[in-house]
Structure formats: C-alpha cells, structure tokens
Amino acid sequence: MKSAQALAIVRKLARAHHLVVRQLPGRGKGSHQIYVLVDSSGAEIERFGLSGHPRELSWTVLTRLEERLAPLFGEKWMER
C-alpha cells in the first residue's frame, strides 16, 4: 500500500467519525509528513506520520499506523 492510499482510507474513516485530517506544515523529517486528526471544535485527537515518497509503505509503518488509530476506528480498520 502506498502513502496516498493509506491517507485516503484514513480520511474516509475520519469523515465517518466526524473528524478532519490536517497536515502539519513544517513538521516531519525529509519526505515524511505529519498529520493530525482534529474534531469539530479543532481539538487534536491523534497524530500520525507517513512518508511522502511514491513507494510502498513498509509493513512496520502500516502496522504502527493501524495500531495508533485502532482506538478511534476499531481493530483491523485497514482491512475493511
């Protein structure tokens, strides 16, 4: 799975949970980008990072992303 695909899944689930995904400009290192999930009042709920390159994400990055957002979206949310 590529970063753009993972981000699209996160955005879709965020909308379903009334959250918004925002990129934090100037954060991250190199091609990596930091994103934040915010609620309707603008409060930060969770942060996560993704690489900005077009290659496939490693299984460790995907596993960490899934584990980090599991409390919000439920277990195995990426498999749906």
Secondary structure, DSSP 8 states (H G I E B T S, - for coil): -BHHHHHHHHHHHHHHTT-EEEEETT-SSTTEEEEEEE-TT--EEEEEEEE-SSSB--HHHHHHHHHHHHHHH-TTGGG-
